Amino acid sequence: MGVFDEIKTGLEQAIAYEKGTLKAKKTTISIAPVDVFTPVEIKEIRKSTGLTQVLFAKYMGVSVKTVESWESGRNHPEGAACRLLTITRNDPNFPHSSGIIAD
């Protein structure tokens, strides 16, 4: 099928949908909730990567004080930091295999 035919087919489907003679395809996805980590879990994740607090902070894109605060329980990671912690917990080699940490 050529480009013109694909465009024509798409327009015909759009018209049919608008008239109510064609149901739209839909995809339903679910997104896992953001994990919550204890200070001990955060330290275990960091240690599983073999990184110091300084390097782990650079990897996470936060300050060393932030990592220290997470690991002592004075503060807690949120949002994207938790997603990155989840990825790293599931694959301790991720900092290296992703190219974020270069050996």
Secondary structure by P-SEA (a helix, b strand, c coil): ccaaaaaaaaaaaaaaaaaccbbbbbbbbbbccbbbbcaaaaaaaaaaacccaaaaaaaacccaaaaaaaaaccccccaaaaaaaaaaaaccccccccccccc
